[in-house]
Amino acid sequence: MSILFAIAVPVAGFCAEEPKTPETAAPPAAKVETKPATEAVDFNPSGTVMETMTGGGYTYARLEKDGKSVWVAYSALETRVGEKLFFRGCGEMRNFPSRTLKRTFDSIMFCGAPMMK
């Protein structure tokens, strides 16, 4: 029996787990906010194009309607100031950083292709 004990102790010590070090945590994801429930979001924005720019495969356009403006982004498409556009089923992102345009949009709607009015 002492032979078994003499073999088991060194094997058990060899198999014991070493203390694990904490793995490097991934950096936190960019915080994307949505509007509070008290503010109504129009997921079907429309209006006249007041400003437009293209970058990173997207067209960004600032639409204005009834004195209010909204930024929309959609797949790159030639868009001119003065055109009237409308969209259906967009999704809002707040504090959206565009690395290509080197700016952050307070609020922007990501949409499919625009429809002309």
Secondary structure, DSSP 8 states (H G I E B T S, - for coil): -HHHHHHHHHHHHHHS----------------B---TTS---SS-EEEEEEEEEETTEEEEEEEETTEEEEEEEE-----TT-EEE-SS-EEEEEEEETTTTEEEEEEEE-SS-EE-
